[in-house]
């Protein structure tokens, strides 16, 4: 054992000996000063710690200090009652504090007891109890968080072990603090009882055994009792205060002194207000100015000095930022983060910064929020967060849109212009010729002074933020199928499980996995069919997945179940739906070339026949477009998905519907026939 270990053991043995062996008055005085010193040292240590675990020995130390004070109380009580002398320290405190008036001494002692027992000790006990309870309740969540970080590779095994040990130590510490406050409370109660015993029994001994007059005995033993009580209560008060500081310390980066200075005195404007209030208090009340003016002046000077702090050197700040970034790049976690790909990215040149800067009137961020809400209602898909960032590699007025790291669209804006699109062949408005980015229509960038004239002539005039938000909306809508993966599908399944648990239980994980459900939903989104009505989709999949596992076939069954939704989507509120029908020859040609295999069915058609079908469709689409009508191709259910496979590469926006996907109440009018 080391010397310091032997010293601690010797101190504990000495404390126990104090309870039995009478001590000379001079030794008692020495130990009282040691007691005050230790209590003061504990208080200063608690004020300078940054977190509770830096003083983890505190609960045990409180127990030892309490035992030490009780041992001193026994020794001083023995000395007072047996000899009428407890040493110079007790006598000095009793004489100095009472000032010759025993009533004043008793009142001061009573105040100290009230402050310690009712205010500090009671509060520290309650805070310790609550802290212990919440710390224990939070342990499972903290452990799970550590395991999640470890599994994700964010921390190493060593760091995870250290963090687990810290969580366990925190729980043990606050649990021990909850018990330690009980010792502090018991010490305060014992101090009160000991003072009462010393006062009453001392006067009895002084009168009966020592033969002193009652007044002299009362004065002598009251003075010794008050002195003993005060020299005992002062260290106890310091220890109680330290207990309160330890259990009320929240997470911070500094000690108590630096936190108070930074947070309480960190706002010069508030110090000016306080200085003015104190000055007016002395000016309008009988309080002497000599009391208020120095305090107000000190506050004002302090506020002025803090507000005049020199700004940090920009070059130094830049060097520090580069150093932090360099150190961060060396860590393995940062390298892993570089592998992440944002689902949706919007990059822009520095000339378009006013679009996103709220201080310059930019509202693109708010528009993106509305786009996500709008598409969630239209498509039934929760659109991922759009990452918006500037890119110095782009032209100043250029922007581009990426989906999962791939550039899908780009455009250019003139922030001080408006985009005007003519409804016909009118070209009388002067401006900069361009192409509307969302739909590829010819347009012009016009200045504000000709905006009103363009609107009078029937032009559609939109501002740059509306142009880019419309473009972003159309790109996301056209690529919604690429944004739904297994994780997003799992979220949708969990969401519907809250309302339809039996339906989800019947569908997944058997007969269909999350991946198979995701493929069906992606196929629907790829043809611009909303998946918001998940209950119907899941009901259909649950019914037909018992008979087939062909994803294409299951998708067709789902589309037929959504007939009312699809009819409403393309009829646009009219009673007659105008369509392009497919000739019987084409339908027979496609049906005869469907190959059936164990992996599913696929279309094996001669490329020349496919070319003829596409040319016929293009011809009919061009003819219908001249009639200001949106073309819809209608065919039999047996060939719908195969015809869609032929057209989706060249006419992705042209819907291909089957007769079973339309409500019986809708009237169908053929405006053309696709034939070869």
PELINCOR-V648696 format. One record per pair of residues at least 4 apart in sequence whose C-alpha atoms are under 6 Angstrom apart, sorted by sequence separation. I is the first residue (numbers start at 1). J is the second residue. D is the distance in whole Angstrom. If there is no record, write none. Layout:
[[I:J:D] [I:J:D]]
//
This chain:
[[17:21:6] [62:66:6] [72:76:6] [73:77:6] [76:80:6] [78:82:6] [79:83:5] [80:84:4] [88:92:6] [92:96:6] [93:97:6] [94:98:6] [95:99:6] [98:102:6] [113:117:6] [114:118:5] [115:119:5] [116:120:5] [117:121:5] [118:122:5] [120:124:6] [124:128:6] [127:131:6] [131:135:6] [150:154:6] [169:173:6] [197:201:6] [198:202:5] [204:208:6] [205:209:5] [206:210:5] [207:211:5] [214:218:6] [217:221:6] [218:222:6] [221:225:6] [225:229:6] [229:233:6] [230:234:6] [233:237:6] [254:258:6] [258:262:6] [259:263:6] [260:264:5] [261:265:5] [262:266:5] [280:284:6] [281:285:6] [289:293:5] [293:297:6] [322:326:6] [358:362:5] [375:379:6] [376:380:5] [402:406:5] [436:440:5] [455:459:5] [466:470:6] [476:480:6] [484:488:6] [493:497:6] [496:500:6] [497:501:4] [504:508:6] [507:511:6] [508:512:5] [509:513:5] [512:516:6] [525:529:5] [534:538:6] [535:539:6] [538:542:6] [541:545:5] [545:549:6] [563:567:6] [567:571:6] [588:592:6] [597:601:6] [621:625:6] [625:629:6] [644:648:6] [647:651:5] [648:652:4] [80:85:5] [116:121:6] [149:154:5] [150:155:5] [207:212:5] [212:217:6] [282:287:5] [329:334:6] [357:362:5] [376:381:5] [402:407:4] [435:440:6] [436:441:5] [454:459:5] [508:513:6] [524:529:5] [596:601:4] [624:629:6] [79:85:6] [80:86:5] [98:104:5] [206:212:6] [354:360:6] [356:362:5] [376:382:5] [401:407:6] [402:408:6] [435:441:6] [571:577:6] [595:601:6] [79:86:5] [98:105:4] [207:214:6] [282:289:5] [355:362:4] [356:363:6] [401:408:6] [435:442:5] [436:443:6] [497:504:6] [595:602:5] [97:105:6] [354:362:5] [356:364:5] [401:409:5] [435:443:5] [594:602:6] [355:364:6] [400:409:6] [434:443:5] [594:603:5] [76:86:5] [282:292:6] [400:410:4] [434:444:5] [593:603:6] [206:217:5] [372:383:6] [399:410:6] [433:444:4] [593:604:5] [399:411:6] [432:444:5] [593:605:6] [279:292:6] [398:411:6] [431:444:5] [432:445:5] [203:217:5] [279:293:6] [398:412:4] [431:445:5] [203:218:5] [397:412:6] [431:446:5] [397:413:5] [279:296:6] [278:296:6] [540:558:6] [640:658:6] [202:221:6] [275:296:4] [537:558:6] [637:658:5] [421:443:5] [634:656:6] [636:658:5] [199:222:6] [420:443:6] [632:655:5] [633:656:5] [634:657:5] [635:658:5] [636:659:6] [275:299:5] [420:444:5] [634:658:5] [275:300:6] [419:444:6] [199:225:6] [419:445:5] [198:225:6] [418:445:5] [271:299:6] [272:300:6] [417:445:6] [418:446:5] [417:446:5] [486:515:6] [489:518:6] [417:447:5] [271:303:6] [438:471:5] [136:171:6] [268:303:4] [507:542:5] [520:555:6] [135:171:6] [422:459:5] [421:459:5] [420:459:6] [421:460:5] [420:460:5] [345:386:6] [349:390:6] [420:461:4] [481:522:5] [132:174:5] [344:386:5] [345:387:5] [346:388:5] [347:389:5] [348:390:5] [349:391:5] [419:461:6] [132:175:5] [345:388:6] [347:390:5] [348:391:6] [349:392:6] [419:462:5] [347:391:6] [418:462:6] [481:525:5] [349:394:5] [351:396:4] [352:397:6] [418:463:5] [481:526:5] [349:395:6] [350:396:5] [351:397:5] [349:396:4] [349:397:6] [129:178:5] [349:398:5] [415:464:6] [128:178:5] [348:398:6] [348:399:4] [19:71:5] [347:399:6] [580:632:6] [581:633:6] [15:68:6] [18:71:5] [347:400:5] [579:632:5] [580:633:5] [581:634:5] [582:635:6] [579:633:6] [580:634:6] [346:401:5] [125:181:5] [345:401:6] [345:402:5] [617:674:6] [29:87:5] [344:402:6] [616:674:6] [344:403:5] [29:89:5] [343:403:6] [25:86:5] [26:87:6] [343:404:4] [25:87:4] [342:404:6] [341:404:6] [121:185:6] [117:188:6] [578:668:6] [580:670:6] [575:666:6] [576:667:5] [577:668:5] [578:669:5] [579:670:5] [580:671:6] [582:673:6] [583:674:6] [576:668:6] [577:669:6] [578:670:6] [579:671:6] [580:672:5] [581:673:5] [582:674:5] [583:675:5] [580:673:6] [567:662:5] [563:661:4] [563:662:5] [564:663:6] [560:660:6] [560:661:5] [59:176:6] [59:177:5] [121:240:6] [128:247:6] [124:244:5] [59:180:5] [81:202:6] [116:237:6] [94:223:5] [94:224:6] [94:226:5] [91:224:6] [94:227:4] [93:227:5] [90:227:5] [90:228:5] [380:530:6] [379:530:4] [380:531:5] [379:531:6] [380:532:4] [154:333:6] [39:235:5] [46:242:6] [36:235:5] [39:238:6] [43:242:5] [39:239:6] [46:246:6] [50:254:5] [50:255:5] [49:255:5] [48:255:5] [48:256:6] [47:256:5]]
//
